[in-house]
Amino acid sequence: MVYLDAEKLKHFTDRDEQKAAFARLWDAQARPFLLFSGMSGAGKSTLMQWLIQNHCRPQMVRVVHVDFSGGLKPYELMVALADLLTPEAAQRYRAAALAAWQAHQARLAEALQADAGRPIHAEQKAESGGQIHHADMHIQTGMAENRRALRQILQDDLLVLFQVEMAHLIPDRGVIFLDTFEHMEGSTPAEELAGLWQLLAAICQQRPNLRVVVGSREDIADASMREWRRHVPLEAFSAADSAIFLTEWSGKKMPETLIGVIYELAKGHPLLTEMAAEVWQEGEKVAKPLTITELRTGLLQRSAEEWLYGRMIDRFKAARQETQMAAARLGPLLRADFVMGSLNAILPESVAPFDESAFRHFSSRSFVKSVAGGGWQFHELVRQVQRAYLARQDDPEVLQAHRRARDYFAAQFRITNDPIANQNWLYHACFLDPQPLFETAMQAAFQAQLAGDRDWWDELLAVLEAPAQFRRLETEQQGELRRNRGQWHMRQYEQTAALASYGQALELFRAVGDRLGEANTRKAIGDVQAFQKENEAALASYGQALELFRAVGDRLGEANTRKAIGFYYLDLGQDEEGLSAWQTAVELYTRIEDRTGLVNCYWGLGMRLCQRNALRDGEQLIAKAVALAQTFIPDHTFTLYMIDVLNQVRAALAAE
């Protein structure tokens, strides 16, 4: 285990509850086992290192620290525990343990030699007609059983030898720190774990000044040991703790707005908070403090990718956990929440699929979090960083993962008719071939806009905007995509960004002579200008849009523009011009039988009249909008909202 240096540890400023729990460990009534649990990255290992550096060593408390990242290794563990013995007893035990290990190796070599002589039986299975379809190879050996048996013998020998020296345990205070214990729970036979717990319990009974501190992503499975331990979880940072951490970590006061953005991005995750802080400090080192925009951009650059791989993903590679490694790399390609089935679906055929136990352990990793109501999802910041990294790689496995995900969710939708499965199918299908799916995607974006689901709307646009997908679209499609992104920005009240997107759309439409696309974009630009009270510019944009709509014979576009002009004049107090334009829009919507446009006309004018205290006239128009909406969207959120407003207006009229 490599300890963090003292300079790094001084920034470990929170976890007061956990530090207090450790301080009480020697109370007369305290249980001898203390469990710190929490997701990977919550600071369990750092907490242990902090306690060793700042509590144990200054007070001359003897320490044994064991990291179980590679699972339980009986010989290494027992040799480490020898530090709890007096020097003479430790020397005797280590010599005896070495002899037991050498005997184990000799027995293992004999078993390997014996196993080499065992026959291998191969069996071929044939389908109807005698055609060989596949062959099953059955290797009849006893090697796996031999290894388990010999390993158990070694552990038993080491335990007996240690118990012989138990009378020579040190009388002084000492702590056994067991880190990443979840690896033990998932990879070690129950009988071996039971033997370890019995030994640790006997040690604490023999010497009341000895204690055990366990760090694990999960609770201890052994039921008997739960009575011996106190459990103190490590939760995500609070906003206050995050601010303290960032201030201490950086060595100077960060701007409050920057601290808030880091907390928003990392969602209180200590490890990801540190990643964001490191990105910010890169600018500080060269006397160029990052702005909030630069911070967000920096988190998608190579330095963040290297950090993510070095601190999280490459650990699986080092431990030869190929399934977990592939899931950590490719899992962020999934949209949001995932289950074992969807994660298995995107994995390469070269790795074993998850079973329930392996999936449970994977879901306790730092880049995965639980979802309210059940299930799991990748942390959004991890997902953004990893997707940015994968988008820059020439990795055919990425496209293959999207292909497997597309097929998986298509099958799920056929079985369940679940709209989320259909969304997931479209999401992954657009990565593979966006051009023929563009109209479907735009219709899905429109439905998301109506439903107020801005996250799904944003995700869908982001897929098509990625360079690999965007350049495969036709120019008109690129223009429509840019205009749709402008509409998304408008819904976020981001007028500057909306105008930038509309400007890009306008260039694309004009480049190919698409006058209808240009007309819709000029009308959208007019909407932004009207919102910003740029009166002359808004009217000019509406006028240009109107000319184009009339030139191409698009009466819906003309009606939408007339409605926008009418409401704009009414908001300026120019009622005559406003009502004239509004009436023209109503006539056009009626002629083309566009009920949505009519609902918006009645609702918009009705609300404006109510705001002027003309409640009776306003009530009539709102009632007309509600009655029409109930004929085709009776359960829509907007219809229900209009009904609620209508009831409030009628209540106000009744009270007059």
N, C-alpha and C positions, 0 to 999 in steps of 0.2 A: 504493500500500500504506500503510495507517495503522498506525504502530508502536504497540505497547503502551507506556504510559508507564513510567518507571523504577520507580514505586511498584508497578505490576503485575508487572514483570519480576523484582523481587527475590524473588517467591514461586516462581520457577522453580528449585526446589532440587535436583531429581534430574537424571537423564540424564548421570551422570558419565562413562559409557563414551563417549557421543557427544561430550562436551566434550573428553575426552582425545584422541579421534580427530582432532578439529579442531586441537588443539594440536600433534599430530604431523604435520600436513599439510605442514610445511616441512622435514621430515627429508629427508636426502639420498636415502633409499630410498623415500620416500612416493610414491604415485601422485598425479597432479595433480587427479584428480576424486574427490570424496567424496559418496556417496549416503546420505542419511538416508531410510529408508522406514518406513511404518507407516500404520495406519488413520487416517482423518480424525479429528482431535481428540486424537491421541496426542502432539501438541506439536511437530510439525515446524516450523511457521511460528514458533511462540514460541521454539523453539530457535534458529532463524536470527536472530530479533530480539535474543535474549539475547546471542548471539555478536557481533552488530554493536555492541550497546550496551556490552558488558562486556569484549570482547576486541579488536575491530577499532578502535573509536574511541579507547580509551585508548592504544593502541599506534600510532596514526596509520596504520592499514592502510586503504588505499583500498578503497571498497566500491561495487559495482554490484549493485543488488537488483531483480530482475524477477519479477513475479507473473504466471503464465500462466493465471489463472482464465478468461480469455476466449479462450484459445488463442494460437497464435503470430501476432503482428502484426509483420511484418518491419521496417517503418520504425521503430516504437517501440523494438523490441529493439536495432536497430543504433545508433540515436541514444543509447540508454542505454549501450551498450558504448563509445561515444566518450569516456566519462569515464576510460577506461584510457589515453587518448592524452595527450600533452603539450598544453597549452592552445592553442598555435598549430595543431597538427595536428587537434585536436578541432574548432576553429573551421572549418578548411578542410573537414573531413569533413562536418560538419553542413550546411554550405552546399551541398556536392555532393549529399548525401543528400536535402535538400529539393528540389533541382532534379530528382532522379530520381523522387521522390514526385509532383511536379507533372506530370512527363511520364507517369507511370503513370496519374494521374487523367485526363489528356487522352486517352490511349489507351482507357481504360475508357469514357469518354463516347462516343467514336467507335464502340466496339463496341456500346454500348447503342442508339445511333441506327441502326446498321446492322441490329441484331437486330429493331428495331421494325417494319421493313419485311418481315420474313419471314412467309410464310403460315402460318396455323394450320389444321390438318386435323382435323376431327371425324368420328368414325365411330360409327354406331349398330349394335348387335348385336341381332338378333331371335331369339326362341325359336320353337318349332314353332307353326304356325298363324298366323304373322305378327305375334304379339303382342309388342310391344316390352317387353323385360324390364329392360334397362339400357343405358346408353350409355357408351362409352369415349372419352375425349377425348385425342388424341395431339397434343401441341404440338411441332412440329418446329423447334427453335431450337438455336443453338450457344452460347447465353449461358454455360451452366455451363462448357463447355470453354474458352471465351474467358477467363472469370474465372481459371480455374486457370492457363492459359498466361500471362496478364498478371501474375498474382501471382508466378509463377516467374521471369519476366523481371525484375520489381522486385527480388526477393531476390538474383538473380544480379548485378544492377547494384550493389546495396548491398554485397554481399560483395567484388566487385572493387574498389570504391572504398575499402573498409576495408583490403583487402590492400595497396593503394598506400601507406597510411599506417602499415603495420605496423612499419616501422623506427622510428617515433616512439612506440612503446609506452613507458609509464613504467617506469623501472628499479626503482622501489620495490615493496614487497609490496602485493598487491591480491587481492581475492576477488570472484568473480562468484557471487552467490547466485541460484539459479533455483528459485523456489517453485511449488508445485502443478503439478509437471511432468507429472503424469498427464494433464492436459488436452491437453498437446501430443501425447502418445502416441496419444490417442484421436481427435484432430481434424485432425492435420496430415499431409499427404502424405509418404510415406517419403523422397522425393527432397529435400524441404525440410528435414526433420530431418537427413538425411545432410549437407547443406550446412552446417547450424548446427554439428553435431559436428565437422566438418572445420575450421571456423573456430576453434572453441574449442580444439581440439587444437593448431592452428597458433599460437594466442596463447600457450598454455602452453609450447610448444617455443621460441618466440621469446623469452619472458621467464620463466625458471624461478621467479621470485618471484610469478608470478600463479597462482591456483588457482581451481577451480570447485567449488561446493557445491550439490548438487541435493536438493530435498525432493520426494518423490513417494510416492503410495500404492502404487505398483508399481515393480518393477525396470525398468531401462532396457532397451528392446527391442533397440536396436542392438547386434549381437553384437560388432562391433569396439570399441565404447566400453566394453564390460564389462572388457576388458583394461586399460583406463586408470583404472578407478575402484575405490575400496574401498567396500564396502557395509556400513553399520552400521544395523541395524533399531532402531526405537523400539517396545518392547513395552508392554503395559499396566503400570500401577503394581503393584509388589509391595505387600503389606500395610504393610511398613515405610516404603516411599517414600510411600504414600498418607498415612500418619500424619504424616510430615515435612511433606508438602505442605499438609495441612490445618492443622497447627500454625503453619507459616510464613504461610500465606494468611490465617488469621484474626487473626494478631498476638498470639494468646494460646493457652494450652493448652486444647484441647477435651477434654471428658470422654472417657475411653478407650472407654466403651460407645458413645458417639455416633460416634467415629471408626470403630469396628468396624461399626456399622450403615451408615455412608456407604460404606465399602469393600464391604460386602455388596451394597448397592443398585447401586453404580456398577460393580461387578466389576472394579475397577482401571482403569476408563476415565478418563483425565485430565480430559477435557472434562466428563463427567458427574459426576465427583468435584467439579469446580468448581461445577456447577449445584447439587448438594446442599449444598455449603458456602455458597453464596449464600442459599439458603433458610434455613439455620441463622442466618446473619448478620443476616437481617431481624429475627429476634427479639432478637438482641444489640443492635441499634441502638436499640431502645426498652426496653432493660433487662429484657426478658422472654425469657430463654433458652428455646429450644424443647426440649420433651421428645422422646424417641424417637418416641412416637406422633404428636406434632404435626409432627415432621420428615417422617414418612411421609405424613401427610395433606397437608402443605404442598407436597410434590412433585407433588401432583395438582391444585394450585390454579392460578389464572390466571397468577401470576408465573412459574411453571415453564413453562407453555405458551408465554408470550411469549418466554422465554429460548430454548426449543427452536426456535421459528420463526425468531427473530432470528439465532441462531448456526448453524443447520443447514438448515432447510427453505427459508427465503426466498432462500438463495443460488441455488437452482435457478431461482427466478422471475427474479432479477436477470440470470441468464445465459440466460434464455429457453429453459430446458430443461424443456419442459412434461411430457414423459413421466416424467422423474426427479422433478419436483415432485409430480405426481399419485401416483407410487409412494411417495414419502416421506410424503405426507399419508395415503394410504389403506392402504399396506402393513401398518402395525401392526394393522389389523383382522384380518389373517390370524393363525392361532393361534400358530404357532411357526416351525418351519423352512418355507422356501418355495423354490420353483424358478421359473425364468423363466415356465413355463406358468401357474402359479397367480397370479403377480404380474401377468402380462398379462391374466389372466381378470378381475381386479377393476378394471382401468383403464377410465376413461371412453372411449367410442367416439371422442371428439374428439381424443384424443392417439394418436400412433403407438405400436405395441407395441414392446417391447424386442427387439433382436436379440442375438446372443451377445456382441458387443463392448460394446454399451451396458449389458447386464446385468452383465458383468464389472466395468465401471467403477463401476456403481451399488453393487455388492456390496463395494466397497472403502471405502464411506462410513462415517462415524463411528457411525451408528446401526445398522449391520449388522455381524454378526460371524459367523465361520465356526463350524460345528458339528463336534464330534468325529465322525470317520467320513465327513465330506463334507457339503456343503450349506451353507446360510446361514439366519440368522434375525435378526430385529430384536432389538436389545438390550432386555432385559426392562424396564428403567427407562424407556427411550424409548417402548416399547409402552404401558406403564401411563399415562405422561403424555399421550401422543397419544390413547389411547382415552378418557381422562377428558375431554380437550378435545372430541373429536368427539361424545361423548355429550351434551355441553351445547349443541351447535350444531343449528340447524334446517336441516340440510343434506340434501336428498333424495339427493345423490350417495352418502352413507354407506349408506343403505338399498339403493341400486342396486348398490353394491359388494358388499354382503352377498348380494344376489340373484344377481349374477354368480358369486360364489364358491360359493354353494349349488349352482347348476347345474353348475359346473365339477367340483366334487368328487363330485356325484351321477354324472356321466358317468365320472369316474375310477374310482369304486367298481364301476360296471357292467363296466368293462373289466378291472380288476385284482383285484377282490374284496379289496382291501387294507383292513383294519379302520381304519387311520389315516384313509384317505379317507372312510370312513363316519363317523368321529368328526368330521372337518372339516365334512362335510355337515350333521350334526346341529347342530354349533356355530353355523354361519351361518344355518341354517333357524330356529333358536330366536330369533334377532334379528328375524326377519321376522314370524313368527306363532307365539308360544310355546304358546298355549292348547291347540291340538289335538295338539301334540307333547309335552305335559307328561309323560304316562305313559311314552313312549319315553325321554325325558330322565331320568326317575327310575330306569328300569331300567338305563340306561347308567351312572348314578351308582352304583347298587348293584353293578354288575359292576366298576366302577373301585374301589369299596370292597373287594370281595373280592380283586381283583388287587393291592391295595396301591398303586394308581396315584393318589396323592392330588392330584397336579398336575392331571390331567384331571378328576378329581372336583371340585376347586376351580374350575376354569375353567367347567365346565358350570353349577355353581350360580351363579357370578358373572354369567353371561349372564342367567339368569332373575331374579336379584336386582336387576338394573339397573332404575331406576324405570320406564323406557319399557316394559319387558317385564313387570315385577312387577304393575303395575296392570291388565294385560290378562288376568291369571290369575283364575280363580274363587277365592272365599274359601277353600274347602277345599284348593285347590292351593297357595295362599299359605301356609296352615298347614303342609302337608306339606313345602313348600320350607324353611320356617323350621326345622322339626324335622330335616330332612336336614342343614341347615347346623350344627345343634347336634351331630349325630353326627360331622360333619367336625371340629368343634372338639374333641370328646372324643378323636378319634384323634390330635390334636395335643397332647393333655394340657392343653387350655385350658379348664379347668372353669368358670371364671367366664363366659367367652364362651359356652360351651355352655348354661349355665343361662339366660343372657339370650335366646338363640335359642329355647330351649324355652319360656320364658315368653311370648314373642311368639306362638309356635305355639299355645300353650294358649288365649290370648285369641281368636285367630282361629277355632279349632275351637269354642269355647264360644259365640261370637257367632252361629254358624249351627246350633248344636245337634248338631254332629258328635261323637257319643259315642265312636265307634271311634277317631277322630283324637285325641280327648282322652285315651283310655285308653293309646294308644301313647306319647303325650307324657308322661303321668304315670309310666309305666314307665321311660322314658328319664331323667326327672328323678330317679327313685329310684336309677338306676344311678350318676348323678353323686354323689348324696348318699352312697351306699354307698362309692364310691371315696374320698370325703372323710371317711369314718368318722363321718358324722352318722347314728348308728344309728336313733334314734327317727324322724327325718324320713324316712329311706330306707324303713323299714318302713311308715310311714304312706302314702307315695307308692305303694309296691307294693300296699298294701291297697286304695287308691282305684282303681288300675289294674285290679286283679283283679275288683273289683265291676263295673266298667264292661265289661270283657271278657265276664264271665258274663252281664251284662244284655243284651248284643247278640248273644250266642251265638258269640263268636269264640274257638274252642278253641285256635287257634295262638297268639293273644295270651295266653290263659290259660296255655298250656304255657310260653311264653317267660318269663312272670312267675313261675310256680312254679319254673322252673329258676333264675332270678335270686335268688329268696328262698332256695332250697335252698343255693346256693353262698354266699350271704351268711351264713346261719347256720353253715355249715361253717367259714367263715373266722373266725367269732367263737368257734369251739370248741364250739358247741351242736350236736353231731352228730345227736342224736335228731331234733330239728326239721328239721335240714338234710337228712338222708337221707329223711325222710318227704316233704318238698316235692320233693326230687329224684326220688323214685320216682313221685310223682304226675305230674311232668313227663314222665318216660319213658313212662308209660302213655298220656298224652295224645298225645305225638308218634307213638307206635306206632299208636294208633287212627286218626289222620289221615294216617298214612304220610308223615311229614315226616322224611326221612333226615338233612337238615342239622341239625335239632334234636337228633336222637339222637346224631349224631357229636359234637356239642358237649357233650352230657350225659356220654357215655362218656369223652371226652377230658378234660373239666374235672375230673371226679371222679378219674380215673386219675392225673392230674398232682398233685392234692392228696394222694393217698395216697403217691405217690412222695416228695413233699416231707416226708412224715411217716416216711419210711424203710420204709413198707409196700410194698416193691418188687414182691413177687409179686402181690398184689392189684391194685396199680397197673398192672403189666404186662398183666394179663388185660383190663382195661378199655381201655387204650390200643390193644392188639391188636384189640379189638372195634371201636374207632373207625376204625382203619386199614382193616380188612377191609370195613367198610361204606362208607367214603369211596372205596375202590378200585372200588366197583360203579357210581359215577356221576361222580366227579371224580378219576380216577386220576392225572392229570398236574398237578393243581393244586398251587400252591406250598405250601399248607397241608398237603396230603396228603403231599408229599415231606418236609416238615418233621416231621410226625408219625412217618413211617417212620424218619427219622434218630434221633429221640428214643427210639423203640421199640428200635432196635438198641443204643443206649447203655444203656438199662435192662437189656436182656438180657445185655449184656456185664458189667454190674455184678453181676447175679445169678449169672453163670457164675464170677465171681471170688470169690464168697462161699465 
